[in-house]
Amino acid sequence: MGIRDRLKAFSDGLTEYYAGPYRATFVKARQQEDDLFMMLVMSEALGVPNPASYYTLELLPIVYEDFHAWHRRMGMEHSPLENIQCC
């Protein structure tokens, strides 16, 4: 085992030591940011005025894949949109 391997292992250990206890917090914060982003992109379709709808319209094909998981996390049993039937 070379010095680079030892330094990498030491660095990985330090990262795990410092970031490990907060991993769940980081995951939850990331999910909340993703949910807010999804709401902003889908706001026009949900009936909420969005001044940036011209720019978010381009992102719709990307967020369609995650739409089902998002509306389930938001507590909606079925899709709130008539033109997106994912359930």
C-alpha positions as CSV (number, residue, x, y, z in Angstrom):
1,M,0.0,0.0,0.0
2,G,1.6,3.3,-1.2
3,I,1.5,6.7,0.4
4,R,-1.2,7.9,-2.0
5,D,-3.4,5.0,-1.0
6,R,-2.9,5.7,2.7
7,L,-3.6,9.4,2.2
8,K,-6.8,8.6,0.3
9,A,-7.9,6.2,3.0
10,F,-7.2,8.8,5.7
11,S,-9.0,11.5,3.7
12,D,-12.0,9.2,3.2
13,G,-12.0,8.4,6.9
14,L,-12.0,12.1,7.8
15,T,-14.8,12.8,5.4
16,E,-16.9,10.0,6.9
17,Y,-16.1,11.1,10.4
18,Y,-17.2,14.7,9.8
19,A,-20.0,14.3,7.2
20,G,-21.4,11.0,8.4
21,P,-23.6,12.3,11.3
22,Y,-25.2,14.9,9.0
23,R,-25.8,12.7,5.9
24,A,-29.5,12.4,6.6
25,T,-29.8,16.1,7.1
26,F,-28.0,16.7,3.8
27,V,-30.3,14.2,2.0
28,K,-33.4,15.9,3.5
29,A,-32.2,19.4,2.5
30,R,-31.5,18.2,-1.0
31,Q,-34.9,16.6,-1.3
32,Q,-36.6,19.9,-0.1
33,E,-34.6,21.9,-2.7
34,D,-35.6,19.4,-5.4
35,D,-39.3,19.7,-4.3
36,L,-39.2,23.5,-4.4
37,F,-37.6,23.3,-7.9
38,M,-40.2,20.9,-9.1
39,M,-43.0,23.2,-7.8
40,L,-41.4,26.2,-9.5
41,V,-41.2,24.3,-12.8
42,M,-44.7,22.8,-12.6
43,S,-46.3,26.0,-11.1
44,E,-47.8,27.2,-14.4
45,A,-49.5,23.7,-14.9
46,L,-50.7,23.8,-11.3
47,G,-52.3,27.2,-11.8
48,V,-49.8,29.3,-9.9
49,P,-48.6,32.3,-11.9
50,N,-44.9,32.0,-12.6
51,P,-43.0,35.0,-14.1
52,A,-40.3,32.7,-15.3
53,S,-42.6,30.2,-17.1
54,Y,-40.9,30.9,-20.4
55,Y,-37.6,29.5,-19.0
56,T,-39.0,26.7,-16.9
57,L,-41.0,25.4,-19.9
58,E,-37.8,24.0,-21.3
59,L,-37.3,22.0,-18.1
60,L,-40.6,20.1,-18.2
61,P,-39.3,17.1,-20.1
62,I,-36.6,16.7,-17.5
63,V,-38.9,16.8,-14.5
64,Y,-41.6,14.6,-15.9
65,E,-39.5,11.6,-14.9
66,D,-39.6,12.6,-11.2
67,F,-43.2,13.9,-11.2
68,H,-44.7,10.8,-9.7
69,A,-42.4,10.7,-6.7
70,W,-42.8,14.4,-6.2
71,H,-46.6,14.4,-6.0
72,R,-46.6,11.4,-3.7
73,R,-44.2,13.2,-1.3
74,M,-46.4,16.2,-1.4
75,G,-49.3,14.1,-0.2
76,M,-51.3,13.9,-3.5
77,E,-52.5,10.4,-4.1
78,H,-53.0,10.9,-7.8
79,S,-51.5,13.4,-10.3
80,P,-53.0,16.8,-9.9
81,L,-52.6,17.5,-13.6
82,E,-55.0,16.3,-16.2
83,N,-52.4,16.0,-18.9
84,I,-49.9,14.0,-16.8
85,Q,-51.3,10.6,-15.9
86,C,-48.5,8.8,-14.0
87,C,-50.5,6.8,-11.6
